[in-house]
Amino acid sequence: MPRFLLLLAPEYRSGAELSPAELGARTARFAQWVAGLRREGTLRGGGRLDPHAMRVTLDPDGPRIESGSGGAAAVGHFFVIETSSWGSACAAATSCPGARPGSVDVFAIDTEPIETAGGCR
């Protein structure tokens, strides 16, 4: 069955804009969504990304390491799900309260082993 990577990029608002009750309700909806993926047998993994990212740029002059690339700071959580189709993966993404408001990027995961796909040797 196909696997998909969901990258959640919520538009964070400052905590001052949300009351404790609103923040608690949002967290509860997100936890229920994750629990639903588990119950369905769809969830294969995931977690929260530390917003302190490093970017390694591989230039002809040699590698450059930079902190604060912005990529991980924009993405709050990631999930690997296994579902029957792109449509099912997009349905899971659209039902996610953890990135509302915000976006969810959906990527199909190539499950062919890298050794046979002509990648790393």
Backbone torsions as a table, in degrees:
resi	resn	phi	psi	omega
1	MET	NA	142.0	-178.7
2	PRO	-64.2	146.1	174.5
3	ARG	-112.8	148.7	-178.0
4	PHE	-134.7	147.2	175.4
5	LEU	-104.6	126.4	175.8
6	LEU	-108.2	122.8	176.2
7	LEU	-109.7	114.1	-176.9
8	LEU	-91.6	122.9	179.3
9	ALA	-123.3	80.5	180.0
10	PRO	-72.4	151.9	172.1
11	GLU	-87.4	100.2	-175.7
12	TYR	-70.5	137.1	171.4
13	ARG	-109.8	152.8	179.7
14	SER	-64.8	148.2	179.8
15	GLY	-57.1	-25.0	-179.8
16	ALA	-67.0	-23.0	-178.8
17	GLU	-81.9	-15.9	-179.7
18	LEU	-112.7	134.1	175.3
19	SER	-73.7	160.8	176.7
20	PRO	-55.7	-36.8	179.5
21	ALA	-66.5	-42.2	178.7
22	GLU	-64.9	-43.2	179.2
23	LEU	-63.7	-41.9	178.0
24	GLY	-63.9	-41.4	179.4
25	ALA	-65.9	-40.7	178.5
26	ARG	-63.1	-44.6	179.2
27	THR	-63.5	-40.9	179.2
28	ALA	-64.2	-41.4	178.5
29	ARG	-63.2	-41.1	179.4
30	PHE	-65.0	-44.4	179.1
31	ALA	-62.7	-38.6	177.9
32	GLN	-66.0	-37.5	178.2
33	TRP	-63.0	-46.4	178.6
34	VAL	-62.8	-43.9	179.0
35	ALA	-61.4	-36.8	177.7
36	GLY	-64.1	-41.5	176.2
37	LEU	-62.0	-38.7	177.9
38	ARG	-64.7	-47.1	179.9
39	ARG	-58.4	-40.4	-179.7
40	GLU	-71.6	-14.8	-175.8
41	GLY	79.2	17.6	-177.2
42	THR	-87.1	-36.3	-173.3
43	LEU	-72.4	128.3	177.7
44	ARG	-112.8	-17.9	178.8
45	GLY	170.3	174.8	178.0
46	GLY	158.1	-179.1	178.6
47	GLY	170.3	-178.2	178.6
48	ARG	-96.3	137.6	178.0
49	LEU	-92.4	136.0	173.5
50	ASP	-66.9	128.4	-176.8
51	PRO	-71.7	-7.3	179.0
52	HIS	-87.4	90.6	-174.4
53	ALA	-96.0	157.3	171.8
54	MET	-123.1	141.4	175.5
55	ARG	-118.5	129.6	175.0
56	VAL	-106.3	115.1	178.2
57	THR	-102.5	126.0	-176.8
58	LEU	-100.7	91.5	-179.8
59	ASP	-94.2	160.9	174.9
60	PRO	-57.9	-28.4	179.3
61	ASP	-80.4	-3.0	-178.9
62	GLY	120.9	168.0	-178.1
63	PRO	-71.5	145.8	173.5
64	ARG	-120.4	132.8	178.1
65	ILE	-113.2	125.1	-178.5
66	GLU	-125.8	142.1	174.7
67	SER	-96.2	158.1	175.8
68	GLY	67.2	45.2	-177.8
69	SER	-65.1	-19.3	179.7
70	GLY	92.6	-22.4	-177.7
71	GLY	-62.0	-55.4	-178.6
72	ALA	-70.8	-29.3	179.3
73	ALA	-66.5	-31.0	179.9
74	ALA	-78.9	-29.3	-179.0
75	VAL	-96.6	125.0	-178.2
76	GLY	-91.3	-43.2	-177.4
77	HIS	-140.3	161.2	171.7
78	PHE	-134.7	150.4	177.2
79	PHE	-139.6	141.6	170.4
80	VAL	-107.7	122.0	179.1
81	ILE	-121.1	155.5	176.0
82	GLU	-120.5	118.6	-176.8
83	THR	-148.8	169.3	-168.7
84	SER	-72.7	-23.7	-171.5
85	SER	-161.9	169.1	172.6
86	TRP	-57.4	-41.5	-179.3
87	GLY	-58.8	-42.9	178.5
88	SER	-66.8	-38.8	178.7
89	ALA	-65.4	-41.8	178.4
90	CYS	-68.1	-33.2	176.1
91	ALA	-64.4	-41.6	176.6
92	ALA	-61.8	-41.4	-179.6
93	ALA	-64.8	-43.5	-177.4
94	THR	-69.8	-22.5	-180.0
95	SER	-88.7	-1.0	-175.2
96	CYS	-77.2	116.3	178.2
97	PRO	-81.0	-10.8	-176.6
98	GLY	-74.7	-11.5	178.8
99	ALA	-122.1	27.8	-178.4
100	ARG	-113.1	115.0	-0.4
101	PRO	-78.5	154.7	179.6
102	GLY	147.7	-149.3	-177.8
103	SER	-144.2	161.7	174.3
104	VAL	-130.6	118.5	174.3
105	ASP	-87.8	135.3	-178.7
106	VAL	-117.1	123.9	179.0
107	PHE	-123.5	134.3	170.2
108	ALA	-75.6	138.9	179.2
109	ILE	-98.5	124.4	175.9
110	ASP	-75.1	113.8	-175.0
111	THR	-91.0	1.9	176.5
112	GLU	-68.8	131.1	-179.6
113	PRO	-56.1	137.9	-175.5
114	ILE	-59.8	-28.7	-179.6
115	GLU	-65.1	-33.0	-177.8
116	THR	-95.0	-10.7	-177.7
117	ALA	-89.3	1.3	179.7
118	GLY	81.7	17.4	-179.6
119	GLY	-82.8	-115.6	-177.4
120	CYS	-68.1	137.8	177.8
121	ARG	-129.2	NA	NA
